[in-house]
């Protein structure tokens, strides 16, 4: 009982967690972003084998870069809507009712000692938005067995999900990729480097006593098709400490059945209560925890992760260290629009991610968390550099040590060098030279000795295009301004409207002046102080804010107009 209470106290003490989760460029979000920009280094950065993974913290930075280049692109609107967990951020977005994203990747691949073959990694993504609050997404994939980080096994129907905002809570039903926390090759417990998960998830922000506001995510997934059916319950608690530092906690429970208390209480606590009450047998489920820390300084990110598999083991005692089930991931990267470089080190004990009754923490032969799995170490290096606005060089090098403490211990090396050329705004050509396959969990190693030494030369052609129905002029919804809003304003603090284009503007005030996303601020004429429109905030920076500008009937809003700032405490 004392152990249970101690665990609960630890969870509450370290519950300040990070902001937005990261995502992999192989997902539909990466496709939308690549199609958002017609040209320039921002689009080239996520070309073939370019930008692989967005870490937490840098997601918002990249969205801002794309926003600067693409203004009100439908692709960028879709990416924001499907990434955001805050209704106030997306309620003024107008995602297209129907969209079709096509990503064609055709390749001529030559394997060492073999003839040239024609391969592909293509997909079609369809999205449908009947209302602003709800969206439907289906992604179909055709993929061959090629040596890229994004080429792990996947079903033909890769994504099929319904997402919606119910009040301030975000719900998602169906098949989707999940990525919780930092990591390059993969994250600690829930990662999108492997198979997509079928289930139900929700995200909400809760204000708790003493510790304040938390972002809580919860997932209930059914693992099927490879081993006897299992259920996965996962939860993440997160909150940034400040603009630079954040820490996070993940917990998962893998079992064939759950106590109802699992929906509300910490998983380890409910597991022990179920065992002590006789509801379940000892060892009939698996509970794993992880904690991550992220720090951002300018364009640099640093992160560390600790994985604790079995809390019952007293691994700090020397006589019991042989049963220790821990893991560590440490990483750093520096990322700008034109170049980026990063490194990651991961180490896991012999029994981490394993279980003496159930199957290991695998789904379709790929780790649900970090891909190298138990009893492994891995060192990863990656980088990219844009020679000019149309040419980029990138590379990945991974060295992994698998089954280190067994007779079948294995060392595997995997690397890819790529040269990319943007032939047109929607077309990219790339030349890849690689050896081996992406690291994965396996007894005696993830791949055979022959596969490890296999080299490839691949010539790739990639086309990305988004189709949306054209909107006729005059069909855009008009927001009426109440007669009482056309009054003369005086005695208020103002900011200046510094830019205005296609209904989108920027003002000279931000977080420091109390401006928040979702606020509707009045725009007044600089000479008469008469209200002439409204400014709806969609993005906030320390010293400026971006939003949608709507003019009052028979009024014209110009650059240089004043925007009324919120009162203190509003």
Wavefront OBJ file of the C-alpha trace (Angstrom):
o trace
v 0.000 0.000 0.000
v 2.848 2.373 0.799
v 4.335 1.662 -2.631
v 1.031 2.544 -4.317
v 0.729 5.813 -2.412
v 4.350 6.677 -3.190
v 3.750 6.088 -6.900
v 0.672 8.301 -6.864
v 2.688 11.050 -5.193
v 5.442 10.770 -7.797
v 2.898 10.995 -10.658
v 1.458 14.180 -9.179
v 4.893 15.673 -8.523
v 6.191 15.208 -12.066
v 2.966 15.908 -13.888
v 4.112 19.124 -15.576
v 4.480 18.025 -19.121
v 5.284 19.180 -22.646
v 3.127 20.895 -25.214
v 2.274 19.526 -28.616
v 3.253 16.023 -29.708
v 5.522 15.463 -32.683
v 4.726 13.561 -35.867
v 6.460 11.704 -38.655
v 6.738 13.074 -42.183
v 5.329 9.804 -43.558
v 1.852 10.700 -42.291
v -0.800 12.738 -44.090
v 0.310 15.857 -42.176
v 3.713 15.685 -43.859
v 2.021 15.415 -47.263
v -0.190 18.431 -46.625
v 2.762 20.534 -45.541
v 4.794 19.559 -48.581
v 1.932 20.578 -50.870
v 1.283 23.796 -48.928
v 4.213 25.732 -50.365
v 4.467 26.175 -54.105
v 8.219 26.641 -54.031
v 11.222 27.499 -51.859
v 13.449 25.875 -49.269
v 10.598 25.231 -46.826
v 8.938 22.733 -49.174
v 12.246 21.164 -50.238
v 13.127 20.533 -46.583
v 10.482 17.805 -46.312
v 11.149 16.231 -49.685
v 12.224 12.617 -50.184
v 14.481 11.601 -47.265
v 14.667 15.217 -46.128
v 12.880 16.128 -42.919
v 11.934 12.810 -41.283
v 10.421 13.706 -37.897
v 9.048 16.804 -36.179
v 9.899 16.882 -32.479
v 7.644 18.482 -29.850
v 8.316 22.236 -29.608
v 9.392 22.559 -33.249
v 5.988 21.666 -34.747
v 4.659 25.166 -34.133
v 7.894 26.673 -35.473
v 7.550 24.804 -38.785
v 3.886 25.726 -39.085
v 4.846 29.386 -38.722
v 7.446 29.018 -41.480
v 4.906 27.430 -43.788
v 2.362 30.087 -42.906
v 4.788 32.841 -43.903
v 5.361 31.183 -47.283
v 1.879 29.976 -48.185
v -0.558 32.452 -46.626
v -4.044 30.804 -46.574
v -3.205 27.520 -48.305
v -5.908 24.798 -48.037
v -3.121 22.297 -47.277
v -1.881 24.373 -44.344
v -5.441 24.797 -43.073
v -5.930 21.012 -43.119
v -2.621 20.411 -41.329
v -3.517 22.917 -38.598
v -7.010 21.486 -38.118
v -5.809 17.887 -37.777
v -2.895 18.837 -35.490
v -4.594 21.278 -33.152
v -6.065 20.200 -29.813
v -7.554 23.611 -29.052
v -10.923 24.554 -30.537
v -10.118 28.266 -30.122
v -7.211 27.827 -32.568
v -9.287 26.249 -35.347
v -12.800 27.646 -34.972
v -12.022 30.384 -37.509
v -10.317 28.024 -39.964
v -12.244 27.035 -43.092
v -10.965 23.579 -44.133
v -12.192 22.488 -47.581
v -15.307 20.321 -47.468
v -13.594 17.694 -49.631
v -9.911 17.242 -50.477
v -7.827 14.586 -52.201
v -4.072 14.511 -51.530
v -2.058 12.398 -53.957
v 1.537 11.411 -53.202
v 3.071 9.408 -56.025
v 6.519 7.927 -55.339
v 7.823 5.803 -58.227
v 11.346 4.357 -57.987
v 13.840 2.409 -60.021
v 15.762 0.378 -57.412
v 18.891 -1.672 -57.990
v 19.951 -4.055 -55.241
v 23.580 -5.241 -55.017
v 23.885 -8.539 -56.844
v 20.427 -8.219 -58.374
v 18.713 -6.654 -61.369
v 16.906 -3.309 -61.412
v 13.274 -3.402 -60.264
v 10.406 -0.922 -60.278
v 9.086 -0.103 -56.787
v 6.680 2.407 -55.253
v 5.660 4.081 -51.984
v 2.514 5.928 -53.041
v -0.613 7.012 -51.189
v -3.940 8.788 -51.633
v -5.508 10.723 -48.738
v -9.154 11.796 -48.750
v -10.568 14.217 -46.187
v -14.166 15.325 -45.699
v -15.342 18.127 -43.397
v -19.142 18.320 -43.104
v -18.776 21.008 -40.408
v -16.018 23.031 -38.788
v -16.002 20.696 -35.782
v -15.846 17.314 -37.545
v -13.594 15.709 -40.117
v -13.240 12.295 -41.772
v -9.900 11.026 -43.111
v -9.014 7.942 -45.167
v -5.493 7.187 -46.440
v -4.773 4.355 -48.878
v -1.174 3.178 -49.256
v 0.745 1.098 -51.749
v 4.205 0.358 -50.412
v 6.977 -1.995 -51.405
v 9.756 -3.304 -49.187
v 12.287 -0.487 -49.528
v 15.110 0.638 -47.178
v 13.629 3.916 -45.887
v 12.742 4.878 -42.326
v 9.112 5.281 -43.397
v 8.901 1.819 -44.983
v 7.950 -0.328 -41.992
v 5.006 -2.690 -42.633
v 1.599 -1.005 -42.951
v -1.893 -2.044 -44.102
v -3.365 -0.901 -47.424
v -5.971 1.163 -45.543
v -3.381 3.015 -43.522
v -5.618 5.614 -41.887
v -9.418 5.602 -41.475
v -10.554 7.941 -38.731
v -13.225 10.417 -37.635
v -12.074 13.414 -35.592
v -14.186 16.004 -33.865
v -14.280 18.763 -31.270
v -16.944 18.160 -28.604
v -16.856 21.274 -26.478
v -13.164 21.746 -25.676
v -12.410 18.015 -25.931
v -10.935 16.398 -29.063
v -12.172 12.892 -29.944
v -10.885 10.498 -32.581
v -12.418 7.179 -33.660
v -10.794 4.647 -35.982
v -7.332 3.815 -37.340
v -4.621 6.401 -36.938
v -0.914 6.896 -36.203
v -0.041 8.168 -32.731
v 3.251 9.742 -31.633
v 3.606 10.796 -27.995
v 6.733 12.594 -26.855
v 10.164 13.231 -28.406
v 12.389 10.804 -30.305
v 13.867 10.342 -33.785
v 13.892 6.599 -34.536
v 10.835 6.269 -32.316
v 9.338 7.413 -29.058
v 9.337 5.604 -25.727
v 5.889 3.961 -25.615
v 3.514 5.196 -28.368
v 5.215 5.801 -31.704
v 4.150 6.134 -35.348
v 7.231 4.393 -36.733
v 5.317 1.083 -36.758
v 1.789 -0.129 -37.429
v -1.217 2.235 -37.107
v -3.520 1.637 -34.135
v -7.273 0.939 -34.213
v -9.096 2.533 -31.322
v -10.632 5.555 -29.632
v -8.676 8.501 -28.258
v -9.465 11.841 -26.686
v -7.542 14.903 -25.547
v -8.608 17.519 -23.055
v -7.165 20.259 -20.888
v -8.041 19.991 -17.200
v -7.355 22.352 -14.324
v -6.392 20.372 -11.246
v -5.861 21.588 -7.663
v -2.327 22.755 -6.789
v -0.710 21.654 -10.062
v -2.846 23.794 -12.395
v -3.739 23.077 -16.028
v -2.797 19.776 -17.666
v -3.157 18.443 -21.195
v -4.355 14.830 -20.869
v -4.474 12.341 -23.759
v -5.959 8.873 -23.486
v -6.050 6.034 -26.015
v -7.875 2.694 -26.011
v -6.642 0.486 -28.881
v -7.247 -3.089 -29.996
v -4.143 -4.977 -31.186
v -5.206 -7.662 -33.644
v -4.118 -9.552 -36.734
v -0.697 -10.774 -35.543
v -1.128 -12.398 -32.089
v -4.116 -13.315 -29.903
v -6.184 -10.168 -29.404
v -4.858 -7.710 -26.838
v -6.026 -4.304 -25.676
v -3.746 -1.321 -25.148
v -4.695 1.483 -22.783
v -2.394 4.518 -22.890
v -2.413 7.904 -21.187
v -0.186 10.984 -21.407
v -0.027 13.923 -19.000
v 1.654 17.076 -20.235
v 2.180 20.716 -19.506
v 4.996 23.136 -20.436
v 6.925 24.666 -17.592
v 7.772 27.696 -19.723
v 8.515 28.537 -23.367
v 11.688 26.418 -23.294
v 11.370 23.604 -20.784
v 8.766 20.861 -20.572
v 8.490 17.391 -19.068
v 6.033 14.583 -19.768
v 4.719 11.294 -18.394
v 3.322 8.351 -20.386
v 1.744 5.199 -18.987
v 0.475 2.113 -20.820
v -1.388 -1.001 -19.746
v -1.353 -4.019 -22.065
v -3.898 -6.695 -21.213
v -6.834 -8.782 -22.471
v -9.184 -7.077 -20.003
v -9.227 -3.980 -17.796
v -10.733 -2.894 -14.539
v -13.204 0.020 -14.970
v -11.008 2.049 -12.617
v -8.307 2.056 -15.328
v -10.264 4.762 -17.153
v -9.732 7.210 -14.297
v -6.825 6.173 -12.052
v -3.087 5.559 -12.706
v -2.598 2.198 -14.416
v -0.106 0.751 -11.957
v -2.365 1.667 -9.039
v -5.413 -0.039 -10.603
v -3.321 -3.080 -11.589
v -2.133 -3.606 -8.007
v -5.638 -3.045 -6.616
v -7.026 -5.650 -9.042
v -4.379 -8.200 -8.030
v -4.781 -7.579 -4.284
v -8.572 -7.875 -4.540
v -8.334 -11.133 -6.499
v -9.909 -9.678 -9.676
v -6.862 -10.611 -11.779
v -3.844 -12.880 -11.387
v -0.311 -11.643 -10.756
v 1.482 -11.027 -14.069
v -1.678 -11.120 -16.209
v -1.107 -7.586 -17.508
v 1.833 -5.344 -18.348
v 2.282 -1.756 -17.128
v 5.097 0.481 -18.428
v 5.812 4.117 -17.513
v 8.052 6.691 -19.157
v 9.037 10.279 -18.363
v 10.530 12.731 -20.857
v 12.196 16.124 -20.591
v 12.581 18.561 -23.508
v 14.495 21.831 -23.632
v 14.543 24.303 -26.515
v 17.066 27.066 -27.039
v 16.621 28.980 -30.272
v 16.714 26.447 -33.130
v 18.159 23.704 -30.898
v 16.237 20.957 -29.098
v 17.515 18.654 -26.355
v 15.531 15.777 -24.891
v 15.868 12.838 -22.522
v 13.538 9.911 -21.786
v 13.440 7.312 -19.008
v 11.451 4.068 -19.440
v 10.459 1.996 -16.375
v 8.887 -1.355 -17.228
v 8.250 -3.096 -13.892
v 7.937 -0.939 -10.765
v 7.805 -3.969 -8.479
v 11.478 -4.773 -9.143
v 13.933 -3.257 -6.672
v 16.569 -2.732 -9.363
v 18.664 -0.420 -7.163
v 19.662 -3.479 -5.094
v 22.755 -5.124 -6.510
v 21.425 -8.680 -6.166
v 18.317 -7.778 -8.209
v 19.907 -5.676 -10.969
v 19.927 -8.675 -13.312
v 16.136 -8.289 -13.500
v 16.254 -4.545 -14.140
v 13.820 -3.368 -16.837
v 14.815 0.218 -17.642
v 15.621 2.215 -20.766
v 17.097 5.598 -21.714
v 16.865 7.809 -24.799
v 18.980 10.968 -25.147
v 18.885 13.252 -28.176
v 19.797 16.675 -29.528
v 19.225 18.476 -32.806
v 19.653 21.876 -34.412
v 17.059 22.636 -37.071
v 16.694 25.614 -39.411
v 14.928 25.971 -42.744
v 18.109 25.436 -44.739
v 19.973 22.868 -42.676
v 19.619 20.561 -39.727
v 21.727 18.093 -37.753
v 20.915 15.723 -34.914
v 22.044 12.763 -32.820
v 20.282 10.235 -30.609
v 21.400 7.483 -28.230
v 19.110 4.778 -26.832
v 19.783 1.893 -24.436
v 17.389 -0.724 -23.051
v 17.921 -3.508 -20.517
v 17.603 -7.186 -21.367
v 14.017 -7.508 -20.111
v 12.600 -4.057 -20.928
v 9.433 -4.203 -23.075
v 9.073 -7.942 -22.304
v 6.631 -9.938 -20.202
v 6.838 -13.405 -18.710
v 3.211 -14.268 -19.576
v 2.155 -12.205 -22.567
v 3.859 -11.489 -25.879
v 6.449 -8.661 -25.894
v 5.536 -5.046 -26.571
v 5.226 -5.684 -30.330
v 2.559 -5.163 -32.965
v 3.010 -6.810 -36.393
v 6.693 -7.464 -35.592
v 7.438 -3.767 -34.938
v 7.909 -2.290 -31.466
v 5.007 -0.147 -30.283
v 7.623 2.116 -28.700
v 11.290 2.319 -29.696
v 11.941 0.039 -32.703
v 15.097 -1.724 -31.423
v 13.233 -3.104 -28.386
v 14.642 -5.078 -25.457
v 18.352 -5.688 -24.787
v 19.509 -3.138 -27.349
v 21.534 -0.019 -27.899
v 21.328 2.342 -30.850
v 23.205 5.430 -32.018
v 21.620 7.604 -34.723
v 23.007 10.563 -36.657
v 21.095 12.564 -39.243
v 21.458 15.792 -41.166
v 20.425 17.781 -44.224
v 21.808 20.802 -46.067
v 20.273 22.849 -48.852
v 22.845 23.708 -51.490
v 20.386 26.195 -52.995
v 16.621 26.683 -53.247
v 16.257 23.600 -55.486
v 18.959 21.151 -54.319
v 19.356 19.424 -50.952
v 21.651 16.725 -49.539
v 20.587 14.596 -46.557
v 21.708 11.487 -44.739
v 20.929 9.086 -41.885
v 23.333 6.724 -40.093
v 22.161 4.198 -37.466
v 24.290 1.665 -35.600
v 22.399 -0.788 -33.386
v 23.484 -3.558 -31.005
v 20.739 -6.168 -30.477
v 20.437 -9.087 -28.019
v 23.665 -7.848 -26.421
v 23.662 -10.312 -23.469
v 22.802 -13.478 -25.377
v 24.692 -15.936 -27.565
v 22.842 -14.498 -30.590
v 24.098 -10.925 -30.098
v 24.158 -8.926 -33.300
v 25.416 -5.587 -34.588
v 23.583 -3.929 -37.451
v 24.396 -0.841 -39.475
v 21.980 1.146 -41.592
v 22.655 4.297 -43.607
v 21.077 6.371 -46.377
v 22.571 9.226 -48.415
v 20.201 11.250 -50.602
v 20.465 13.995 -53.199
v 17.158 15.803 -53.870
v 16.250 18.228 -56.663
v 12.994 20.141 -56.852
v 12.156 19.945 -60.542
v 8.862 21.864 -60.220
v 6.639 23.169 -57.414
v 4.970 19.744 -57.101
v 7.661 17.398 -58.403
v 10.857 16.247 -56.747
v 13.579 13.909 -58.042
v 15.972 12.126 -55.700
v 18.940 9.770 -55.883
v 19.419 7.488 -52.832
v 22.366 5.299 -51.893
v 21.810 3.052 -48.880
v 22.859 -0.070 -47.022
v 20.694 -2.320 -44.863
v 17.198 -1.727 -43.508
v 15.797 0.445 -40.690
v 16.527 -1.090 -37.248
v 13.858 -3.243 -35.644
v 13.320 -5.660 -32.790
v 14.234 -9.299 -33.387
v 15.707 -12.376 -31.716
v 19.308 -12.606 -32.883
v 18.886 -9.310 -34.730
v 16.185 -7.653 -36.771
v 17.593 -8.673 -40.169
v 19.684 -11.483 -41.633
v 23.379 -10.961 -42.319
v 22.688 -10.805 -46.047
v 20.011 -8.138 -45.591
v 22.313 -6.070 -43.367
v 24.975 -5.923 -46.080
v 22.646 -5.323 -49.014
v 23.223 -1.997 -50.776
v 20.710 -0.103 -52.875
v 20.863 2.613 -55.503
v 17.411 4.141 -55.986
v 16.244 6.810 -58.421
v 12.986 8.305 -57.188
v 10.382 10.571 -58.691
v 7.872 12.117 -56.313
v 4.736 14.091 -57.116
v 2.543 15.743 -54.485
v -0.763 17.354 -55.344
v -3.888 18.475 -53.481
v -7.298 18.793 -55.102
v -10.075 20.806 -53.472
v -13.317 22.133 -54.991
v -13.111 25.742 -56.100
v -14.963 28.282 -53.995
v -17.016 30.749 -56.016
v -16.574 34.410 -55.240
v -19.174 35.680 -52.856
v -19.798 32.246 -51.286
v -17.629 32.922 -48.244
v -19.609 33.322 -45.072
v -20.116 36.874 -43.902
v -19.945 37.659 -40.209
v -22.308 40.440 -39.286
v -21.289 43.010 -36.717
v -23.968 44.098 -34.283
v -25.090 47.728 -34.510
v -23.817 48.481 -31.010
v -20.292 47.570 -32.197
v -20.185 50.518 -34.608
v -19.624 52.953 -31.770
v -16.702 55.314 -31.250
v -14.019 53.885 -28.952
v -11.894 56.013 -26.660
v -9.720 55.540 -23.604
v -8.489 52.082 -24.696
v -5.041 50.667 -25.409
v -4.364 50.029 -29.086
v -2.041 48.051 -31.362
v -1.396 48.781 -35.030
v -2.506 46.650 -37.948
v 0.908 46.271 -39.622
v -0.005 44.025 -42.563
v -3.140 42.908 -44.405
v -3.535 40.496 -47.288
v -6.452 38.317 -48.425
v -8.320 38.795 -45.168
v -5.328 37.896 -43.011
v -3.507 40.491 -40.930
v -0.775 41.060 -38.346
v -0.887 43.396 -35.351
v 1.953 44.898 -33.301
v 1.012 43.236 -30.009
v 1.230 39.681 -28.702
v 1.440 37.560 -25.563
v 3.125 40.299 -23.548
v 0.069 42.531 -24.018
v -2.362 39.766 -23.042
v -3.420 38.755 -26.546
v -4.570 35.106 -26.763
v -5.650 32.764 -29.525
v -9.401 32.953 -30.160
v -9.873 36.565 -29.024
v -12.065 38.822 -31.196
v -10.661 42.343 -31.052
v -12.260 45.464 -32.477
v -10.562 47.348 -35.324
v -11.049 51.119 -35.272
v -10.280 53.854 -37.748
v -7.038 55.631 -36.842
v -8.546 59.070 -37.432
v -12.128 58.791 -36.116
v -11.766 55.926 -33.597
v -14.937 54.404 -35.098
v -15.171 50.600 -35.125
v -14.727 49.377 -38.692
v -14.208 45.644 -38.234
v -12.975 42.777 -36.079
v -9.651 40.968 -35.733
v -9.889 37.253 -34.731
v -6.576 35.993 -33.312
v -5.365 32.664 -34.791
v -1.689 32.742 -33.834
v 0.211 34.569 -31.092
v 3.910 35.414 -30.712
v 5.558 37.412 -27.902
v 5.422 40.743 -29.764
v 2.856 40.240 -32.514
v -0.269 38.280 -33.428
v -1.771 36.965 -36.654
v -5.490 36.688 -37.351
v -8.426 37.065 -39.681
v -9.692 40.544 -40.525
v -13.419 41.101 -41.134
v -14.720 44.494 -42.151
v -18.016 45.878 -40.902
v -20.747 46.472 -43.520
v -19.857 49.399 -45.781
v -16.497 49.812 -44.034
v -12.918 49.363 -45.298
v -10.044 48.138 -43.130
v -6.574 49.380 -44.117
v -3.034 48.855 -42.880
v -2.413 51.394 -40.125
v -5.795 50.908 -38.466
v -5.909 50.485 -34.705
v -6.810 47.247 -32.934
v -8.244 47.516 -29.413
v -6.212 45.447 -26.948
v -7.887 43.399 -24.184
v -8.199 44.892 -20.740
v -5.865 43.613 -18.020
v -7.134 40.345 -16.576
v -9.434 39.624 -19.500
l 1 2 3 4 5 6 7 8 9 10 11 12 13 14 15 16 17 18 19 20 21 22 23 24 25 26 27 28 29 30 31 32 33 34 35 36 37 38 39 40 41 42 43 44 45 46 47 48 49 50 51 52 53 54 55 56 57 58 59 60 61 62 63 64 65 66 67 68 69 70 71 72 73 74 75 76 77 78 79 80 81 82 83 84 85 86 87 88 89 90 91 92 93 94 95 96 97 98 99 100 101 102 103 104 105 106 107 108 109 110 111 112 113 114 115 116 117 118 119 120 121 122 123 124 125 126 127 128 129 130 131 132 133 134 135 136 137 138 139 140 141 142 143 144 145 146 147 148 149 150 151 152 153 154 155 156 157 158 159 160 161 162 163 164 165 166 167 168 169 170 171 172 173 174 175 176 177 178 179 180 181 182 183 184 185 186 187 188 189 190 191 192 193 194 195 196 197 198 199 200 201 202 203 204 205 206 207 208 209 210 211 212 213 214 215 216 217 218 219 220 221 222 223 224 225 226 227 228 229 230 231 232 233 234 235 236 237 238 239 240 241 242 243 244 245 246 247 248 249 250 251 252 253 254 255 256 257 258 259 260 261 262 263 264 265 266 267 268 269 270 271 272 273 274 275 276 277 278 279 280 281 282 283 284 285 286 287 288 289 290 291 292 293 294 295 296 297 298 299 300 301 302 303 304 305 306 307 308 309 310 311 312 313 314 315 316 317 318 319 320 321 322 323 324 325 326 327 328 329 330 331 332 333 334 335 336 337 338 339 340 341 342 343 344 345 346 347 348 349 350 351 352 353 354 355 356 357 358 359 360 361 362 363 364 365 366 367 368 369 370 371 372 373 374 375 376 377 378 379 380 381 382 383 384 385 386 387 388 389 390 391 392 393 394 395 396 397 398 399 400 401 402 403 404 405 406 407 408 409 410 411 412 413 414 415 416 417 418 419 420 421 422 423 424 425 426 427 428 429 430 431 432 433 434 435 436 437 438 439 440 441 442 443 444 445 446 447 448 449 450 451 452 453 454 455 456 457 458 459 460 461 462 463 464 465 466 467 468 469 470 471 472 473 474 475 476 477 478 479 480 481 482 483 484 485 486 487 488 489 490 491 492 493 494 495 496 497 498 499 500 501 502 503 504 505 506 507 508 509 510 511 512 513 514 515 516 517 518 519 520 521 522 523 524 525 526 527 528 529 530 531 532 533 534 535 536 537 538 539 540 541 542 543 544 545 546 547 548 549 550 551 552 553 554 555 556 557 558 559 560 561 562 563 564 565 566 567 568 569 570
